[in-house]
């Protein structure tokens, strides 16, 4: 008889405020995740299944009944009742994708500062987090760069005075470097690692959060993180082959239009992530990420 491993289905659950506002970005709660399991398989994890049956199912049944009788607006609860043991709005395609890699890039969906971080795939993100399913350091470098941030701020919506990342207007339109060389890719990756290493050391040495670190960047004066971010931005500038003396947003927009025109005539373009000529991404995948500590 096989031993039931509850850590297969009980996972740390991270929200945006914890990512930027907790020491080591530690999650403070857990979620029961039966993704990919039918009700029979899920019920073999008896304690977790019974917890949902007692504490969650009655609420789902009540809300489904209100929808069915027209006493509340349709919100998908009736449909959810058919798979009540699974997470609500669980981004299933994303969860399946993350099973093939050890970490992903994340940021708070709503915020004021360009804080992107690798998170262990063992940690489940809630909807307050934007997820970029890349595990390589080059992709991280592009996403953490001022180019992505400037595009984000220009294209995003806002919520109570804070920037809100909207995938369709920001991510779907953000153009990536089209012809970076291997040396340029390596330089971006190395700069991203150096930035994260310094952030992690500061968090550990001074008991600071990512939010604390980035607030310090808003003050005048020399700052190690500011210098490392500038080094990353310079590396990304070279990967784009942009002119640092010209408007960055204008150059990104021109690239966006050029890429769009090529796509319209079915010409190959470079999308997000490592370029296709990189056959082995292993040298570009380091180990650091937010992990849950018991």
N, C-alpha and C positions, 0 to 999 in steps of 0.2 A: 504493500500500500504506500503510495507516494505521500510525502510530507507536504502539507500546505504551507507555502511561504507567503505570509501576508504582506511582506514588503514588495511582492510582485504587483499588488493592487492598492496598497496604501502608500501614497506618495506625498512628499513635501509640496506645498502649494504656495506659489509666490505671487505677490501683487506688486504693482508699480511703486507704491510708497515704500515697501520693504526693500526693493532693489536699490533705491537711491538713499533711503533714510535709515536703514538698519546697519549695525556693525557687521562687516563681512557680507552684507546684503542677504542676511539669513531670513528664510521664511519662518513664519510663526504659527502656521496651521498645516493641516493635512487634508487630502482629498482621497476618496475611494474611487479608483479608476478601473472600470471593467471594460475599457475599450477593446473591441474585437470579440467580446464574449457574448454568447447567447445566455438566456436565463438559467439554463441547466449548468453550464460551465461556471457562471458567476455564483450560483448557489453552493458550489463546492467550497467556496471561501465563506463558511457558515457564519462566523462572527460578523464579518464585514457586510455580508448580504443581509443578515437579520437586522443589523443596525439601520440599513437603508429601508428595509421593509417596515420597521417600527417608527422611524423618525422622519422619513422622507416620503414614502409612498402615500400616506394619508393626505398630505398636503397637495401632492400632485393630483390625486383623485378628486379632491375638493375643487381645485382650480379647473380641472378638466370638465367637471360637472357644470361649473359656472359658465364655461365657454359653450358647452353643449346646449344649455338652456337659454343662451343669449343674455345671461345676466352679467357677463363681462366681455370685454373685447377679445377677439380671437388673437391668441399669442403663442399658439403652438403647443399648449399644454395637453390638448386632446391627443395629438400625435405623439407627444412625449410619453404618455401613459403606456403606449405599446412597447416602449423600451425604457421603463422608469428606472431601472438599475444602472443605466448609463448616465454620464454627466450631461447636464443641460448645456446646449450650445457648446459642445466640447471641441470644436475644430478638429474633427477626426482625421482628416487628411494630413494635417500638421502633425498630430501625434504619431501617426504611422511613419511619416517622414523622419521624425526625430529618433525612431527606434534604430535607424541605421547609422547614427552618429552619436558621439559622446557629449557634444555640447552644441549650443545654438547662441546666436547673437540676439540680445533683447534691449529694449528701452521702455521706459514708462510711456504709455500711449499719450498721456497729457503731462506737460512739463514746461519748464522755462530754460533748461540747460541741455547741452549736447552730451548726454551721458549714455553711452552704449557699452554693454558688458556681455561677456560670454557667461552662459549659465549651463550647468550640467543637465543633460537630457533626462536625468532621474527626477528633476524638479519640474512639476507641472505648472505652466503659466496660466493665470486667469486673464480675463478679457482686458484688464487694465494694462497689460503688457503687449507691445508690438513684438512679433517674433520674426526673425530673419533666419531661415534654416540653412545657414552656412557655418561650417566649423573651421574654416581656414583663415589664417592671419591676414592674407591679402584682402579678402572681402571685408574683414573687420576694419582694416585700415581705410578703405574707401568709405565705409559707412560712418566711421568715427571722424572723418575729415570735415573740414569747414565747407567743402564743396557740397556734400550731402546735407549738412546743417543749413547752409544758406538756401538751398533748394527747398528743404523742408519748411523753413520759416516763410518762404515766399509762397508756397503752394498749399500750406495746411489750412485747416479751419482753426477756430479758437474756442476755448471754453473758459469762461470766467477770467479772461485776461491771460490765459496760458495757451501755449501751442498744442494743438491736437493732431497727432499723426493720422492722416487719412491715406490709406493704401492706394486708392484709385488716383487721387490727385498728386500724391507725393511719390510713392514708390514706383507706380506704373509708368511714370513719366520721367524718372530720373535716369539720365544717360550715363553709362559707364565708360571708362577709357576704352577706346576701340582697338588700339594697336600698341599696348604696353609691351616693352621688351622684358625678357626674363630678369635682367638686372633691375629694371624698374619695379617689377613685381616683388622681387626679393627685398628691395629697399623699403617698399611700402609695408611689407609683412614685418620686417625687422623693426621699423619705426612704431608700428602698432604694438608689438610685444614690449618694446622699451617703455612706452607710455603706460601700458597696463601694469608692468612690473613695478614702476615707480608709484602708481596709484595704490597698488596692493601693499607695498611697503609702508607708505604713509598711513594707510588705514590701520595696519597692524601696530606700527610704532607709536602712533598718536591717538589711537582709539577713535578715529574719525570715520565718518560715512562718506560715500561718494558725493552726496549733497554738500557736506561740509567742504570737501576738497574743491568742488566747482564754485562754491560761493567765494572761496578765497581767490579765485581767478578774476573775480569782479573788482578786486581791490588793485590799486596801482602798486607797482614795484616788481622786482624780479621774482619769478616763481618757476620752480623746476618743472611742474606740470605744464605751465604755459610754454616753456621752452621746448618740451618734448612734443606738445601738440603742434607747435610751429614746424618742428622737424618732420612730423608726419605730413602736415599740409604741404610742405615743400616737396616731399617724395611723391605725393599724390599729384601735385602740379606737374611734375615731370612725366608721370604716367599718362596724364591727359594731353601732354604737349601744349599746355596753355601758356599764354603770355601773362606773367605776374603783374605787368604794368597796365593791363586792360581789365575791364569789368568782368568779374568772374561769372556773375549770373548771365550776362550777355553771351559769354562764351559757352556756358552750359546750355542755354536756350538754342544757340546756333547748332550745337552738337545734337540736341534733342530733335531739331527739325531735320538735320541731315540723316540721322538714324531712322526717323520716321519715313522719310522719302525712300530710303533703301528697303525698308520693310514693305512698303507699298508695292514695290516691284519685285518682291521676293528675293531681294539680294541679302546675303548673309551679313549679319551684324553681331557684335559682341554684346551679349546680355550680361546680367548680374553674375558675379562669381568669378572664379578663376577662368582664364581664357582656355579654349578647347585644346590648344596645343600643349597644355600641361597634362600629361598622361598620368603622372603619379603625383597626387596632391600631398602625400605623406610629409615631405619636407616643409610644407606650409601649414601643417596642423600641429600646434603645440598643445600643452596640457592644461594651462591655467583656465579656471572658470569658477563661478560661484558653485560651491558644493554645500550640501546640508551637513551640519555637524550636530551630532546627538549631544 
